[in-house]
Amino acid sequence: MPVAEPEPLRAAAAAPEGLSQAHGLYVYGVLRTEEALDFGPIGLGVPPSAVWTILYRGLGAVVSKGPRGVPDPTRDNLLAHHRVQDAVIHGHTLLPTAFGLTFPGPDEVTELLRSAHDAFTGVLDRLEGHVELGLKVLWDQDRVARELESTDAELGRLSGQPPGTPARLEYERKMEEALRERARQQGSTIVDTLRPVAAATRVVSPVGERMLLNAAFLVARDQEAAFDARVKSLAANHAMLTFQFTGPWAPYHFTDIRLRLKREENR
């Protein structure tokens, strides 16, 4: 039985003029497409560089001209990275890259698509039609502590003990446990309420004492309104909590494959 020869690598791209040995190709992510796409001048640089796709067998790497090496993680560069990804997800499901993924030229980008084609396709199949929505919930620990003191007789009794005494240390231990349990209960309630309108959920470690919950949700585009309504209902029923709802974003927290620089993977 004859064996088909492997398909030659071809970098199908609507590449703009101006690429030279001094430049590399900066990659923002991978999407599914059969046609070359042009996203306009929204990429890295001043003025912003043109953003387009390099194609291989139904996949497209979203790229622009960039430095030969890794770009500096300046505020402008980070904003450009996310600006492109935000623009792309309005019409496409995107497998996003981490900041800094740069290749010497189109052949190397095409090789990336070829070598990981099945893996990329599998992840994109799972993410198709979904976006990431973020939710941070903040609380006032001092206010919650006063409430706990008023409802827990033991905490109320120990709260008036002088600093540095064994009784005061016992109060601090018990209060820390009570706050942790309150945060766990309220965080679980919030996540459980939103879970029915999300395809997947990831709870991330809170940042700072004011943050009770830090979570990301993978939500189908046709469920965004339902998700938003549930967040608003939760906020209305939890007057002591502050809800910070963000997105839609590229699905960073739900990507099993993260496109990173090899030198980062080997650390």
N, C-alpha and C positions, 0 to 999 in steps of 0.2 A: 504494500500500500504506500503510495507516494506520501512524503512528508512535506507539508507546505513550508516554504522558506519564511523565516521571520519577517514581519513587516518592518521596513526600514524606518529609522527615526526621522521624522520631518517636523520641523518647528513651524506649524501653520500659524502665522501671526500677522496682524496688521501693524507691524512695527513702525514707529515714526522715525523720521530721519534724525540724525544727531548722535546715534550710538557710536562709541569709539572705544579704543583700548583703555581709555581712562575711566570708563563706566562699566558698571555691572547691571544685572537685572534684579530688581527688588521684587519679592513675591509677597503678595498680601493674602493669598488663599487659593483654594481650588474649588471649582464649581463644575456642574454638568452642563455642557453645551456642544452642539454640533457646528456652530457658526462662530467665526471670529467676532468678538465684542469690543466695542470702543466706549469707554466710560468717560472720556474727556480729560481735560487737564486738571486733575484733582490729587495727583500723587505727591511724592516727596519733592522738595526743592523750592527755590524761589526764582522765577515763578513756578507754580506747581507743574510737575511733569505729567505728560499724557499717560493714561492707564488703559491697557488693552489686555487681550488674552493670547496665550500660546496654547495651541490645541494638540491633543493626542487622544485618538479613539474615544471621543465623546466626553473627554474631560478638558477643562480649560484652566490654566494657571493664570491668575490675575496679576499682572506685572506692570512695572514702570521702570524707566531709567533710574538708576541709583548710583551711589559711589561704588568703586571697585571692591572695597572692603565693607565691613559692617558699619552702617551709619551711626553717628553719635546719637544716644538716646535723649536728645534735646526735646524740649516741650513742643517745638514746631514739628519735629519729625514724628513724635508720638501722636500728635494730633492728626498729622497727615495719614499715618498708618490706620488709625481708627476712622478717619473721614472716608477713606476708600472703602473699608469694610462696611461701614454704615450705608454708603451709597449702593453697594452691590447687593446687600440683603433685601433691598426694597423690591427687587425683581427676581432674585435667585437665592437658592439655598447654598450657603457658603461654608466650606471647611476652612476655618481661619488659621492663619499662621501666627506664631509668636513674633514679636518685633525683632527685626534684624536679619531675616533670611534673605541672603543675596547670593546670586550665582554669576559666574563670569559671562555667560551668554545664553542664547536660546537653546543650544544643544544640551546644555546641562539641565535646563529647566525641563526640556522634553524627556530627558532620561529619568528625572524624578517622577514624572507622570507615568512613564512606562514601567519603572521598577516597582512602583507602589499602586499600580492601576487597580488591582482587585481590592486592595484594602481601602483606597480612597472611594471607590464605587460603593463598597459595602456601607461605609459610614454615611455617605451622601444619601443612600437609599433610606437609612434609618432616620436621618434628619430632614428628609424632604418635606417641605411645607410647614416647617416649624421654625420658631425663633426663640431666643433666650430672653426671659424677663427676670429682672433682679428685684429683690425686696430686702430692704434693711429696716429693722424695727428697733427704735431707740426707746429707752426708758430713763426715768429719774430714780436712781437707786436710793437716794436719800429719802425721797417721798415714799417709795415702797417700803423702806426700812421703818419709817414712822408708822405706816399702816400695819406692818407686821408686829410692831411693839404694842399696838393698841388691840390686836386680836389674839396675840399669844401671851398668856400671863407670865410665863417664864422669861421670855424676852423682855417684857415690860419691866419685870422686877430687876433683871440684871442690867438693864440699860443705864440705871442711875449709879452704878458702882464706880468708884474712883479709877482713873486710868492707871494701868500697871499692876492692879491687884489681880489675884487669881480669878475672882468673880468677873472682873471686866474682860479678862482673856477668854473666859468661858462664854461670855456674851458675844464677843467678836467671832468666836468659832461657830456658835449656834446661828448668829446672824448670817455669816457667810454661807452656811449650809442652807438656811432658809431662802436666801436670795437665789442661790444656785438652783434650788428645787422650783422656786417660782418661775425662774427663767426657763427651765426645762419644760414645765407644764404649759406655760403660755406659748412658748415656741412650738411645741408639739401641736397645740390646738390650732395655731395659725397655719402650720404646714398641712395638717390633716384637713382643714377647711378648704385649702387651695388644691390639694392633690387630685380631686376628681376632675378638675378642668386643666390638668397638666399631664403631659405624657411622661415626664420624669422630673425628679427633684434632687437637687444637691444642696445640702446644708454645709456652709463654709464657716470656719472659725470666726466668731465675732471679733471686731477690732475695737479695743478700748472698753472701758467700764460702761459707757452709755449704750452700747449696742447689745440688745437682747438677742437678736436673730439676724443672721446674714445668710440669705438663701438665693439660689438660682432655680428657675423653673423652665423646662422645655415645653413650649406651648404651641399648639397648632394655630396657624394664622386665623382660622375661623373660630377659635376659642378665645382670642385676645379680649374681646368685649366682655365675655362671661368672666374671665379671670379678673379684669379690671373691676367689674361690678362686685366681685367677692372681696377684693382688697378694700374697696370703699366701704362695704358693709362691715368688715372687720374693724376698720379705722373708726367707724361710727360707734361701734360697740365696745371699744377699748379707749376710753378718753385719756387714760394715763400713759398711753403709748403713742409714739410718733412713727408713722409709716412713710418710708421713702421708696417709691415705686419707680423703677427705671427700665428703659428698653423701648423698642426691641433692639437686641444685640445679636451679633453673630454668636453661635452656640459654643462658646469657649469651654464651658463646664461640662459639656456633653459630647465632647470629641475624644474618642478613644485614642486617636492618632493625633499627636501634636507635631506640626512641622516646625522643627527647630534646627539651628545650626549644629553640625556634627560635633563641633568642639564643645557645645553646651551639653550634648547628650553623654559625652564621655567624661564629664566631670565627676 
